[in-house]
């Protein structure tokens, strides 16, 4: 890896496993939230259901191969997550995932 653009979400998944407080609903309409399968929505309906710190909609192994089971209808907080932003880097660091070696590219 030589730059942040080399970060691949499908081999990471750290942001979806970092904190049960993170995948919270914010600006979604009721119609958009109704599209999410109930098994992925928290009991209090304020965000995605998490198993520990991991979003229930995350499939696979963090740092190896992951995918989102509701990718096309994922909440706004997930859509706004940008590979290489501060939250991404903090989550990757928590899992000990290697960052690009050329930090000057930031």
Order of alpha helices (4+ residues) and beta strands (2+ residues): alpha-beta-beta-beta-beta-alpha-alpha
